[in-house]
Amino acid sequence: SKDLKEAMEILIEQKRQKLSTVEKLDEHMDFASQLIFAQNRGDLTAENVNQCVLEMMIAAPDTLSVTLFFMLILIAEHPTVEEEMMREIETVMGKQELQS
């Protein structure tokens, strides 16, 4: 738990450093960035930011797997959507082999 907390603090500090050096902020505005700016404004504490990022990291695999499952079910139930997706993949990838 302590190691995970320290790892989160390092990641947040790396993100903070990156935000301080980018030219166009709008290209780097994700949820973690919003949390960091909220802390800079005094709306959140460093502990609040760390906890939010930690919860996102821990919860993401569960929510992602459920979302992907339902996405695949919906694609399977709508063959025309699947065909459109395959055409778009072929248009973008051309003859290149798909990689994970």
C-alpha positions in Angstrom: 0.0 0.0 0.0 2.8 2.4 0.9 4.7 1.4 -2.3 1.6 2.0 -4.4 1.0 5.4 -2.8 4.7 6.4 -3.4 4.4 5.2 -7.1 1.3 7.4 -7.5 3.1 10.4 -6.1 5.9 9.9 -8.6 3.5 9.5 -11.5 1.6 12.6 -10.5 4.8 14.6 -10.1 5.9 13.4 -13.6 2.6 14.6 -15.0 2.9 17.9 -13.2 6.4 18.4 -14.7 5.1 17.5 -18.2 2.3 20.0 -17.9 4.7 22.8 -16.9 6.7 22.3 -20.1 4.0 21.8 -22.8 3.3 24.6 -25.3 -0.4 23.7 -25.9 -2.2 22.8 -22.7 -5.4 21.8 -24.5 -3.7 18.8 -26.1 -2.8 17.5 -22.6 -5.9 18.2 -20.7 -7.1 14.8 -19.3 -8.7 14.0 -15.9 -5.3 13.8 -14.1 -4.4 17.3 -15.5 -7.7 18.7 -14.2 -7.0 17.3 -10.8 -3.5 18.8 -10.7 -4.9 22.2 -11.7 -7.6 21.9 -9.1 -4.9 21.4 -6.5 -3.0 24.4 -7.9 -6.1 26.5 -7.4 -6.5 25.2 -3.8 -9.7 23.3 -4.6 -8.1 19.9 -3.8 -5.2 18.8 -1.5 -2.3 16.7 -2.7 -3.8 13.7 -0.8 -7.1 14.2 -2.7 -5.3 14.2 -6.1 -3.3 11.1 -5.1 -6.4 9.2 -3.9 -8.4 10.1 -7.1 -5.5 8.9 -9.4 -5.1 5.7 -7.3 -8.8 4.9 -7.5 -8.7 5.5 -11.3 -5.8 3.1 -11.7 -7.4 0.4 -9.5 -10.9 0.7 -10.9 -9.9 0.9 -14.6 -9.3 -2.8 -15.3 -12.8 -3.7 -13.9 -14.7 -1.0 -15.7 -12.7 -1.5 -18.9 -13.4 -5.3 -19.0 -17.2 -4.7 -18.5 -17.2 -1.9 -21.2 -15.3 -4.1 -23.7 -17.6 -7.0 -23.0 -20.8 -5.0 -23.8 -19.1 -3.3 -26.8 -18.4 -6.7 -28.3 -21.9 -8.0 -27.6 -23.4 -4.9 -29.3 -21.1 -5.3 -32.3 -22.1 -9.0 -32.5 -25.8 -8.0 -32.4 -25.3 -5.3 -35.2 -23.5 -6.9 -38.2 -23.7 -3.7 -40.3 -21.8 -1.8 -37.6 -19.2 -4.6 -37.6 -18.9 -4.4 -41.4 -18.4 -0.6 -41.2 -15.8 -1.0 -38.5 -13.9 -3.6 -40.6 -14.0 -1.3 -43.7 -12.6 1.6 -41.6 -9.8 -0.6 -40.3 -9.0 -1.7 -43.8 -9.0 1.9 -45.0 -6.7 3.1 -42.3 -4.4 0.0 -42.2 -4.4 -0.9 -45.9 -2.3 -4.0 -46.4 -0.5 -3.7 -43.1 -0.9 -6.5 -40.7 -2.9 -5.7 -37.5 -1.0 -5.8 -34.3 -2.2 -5.8 -30.7 
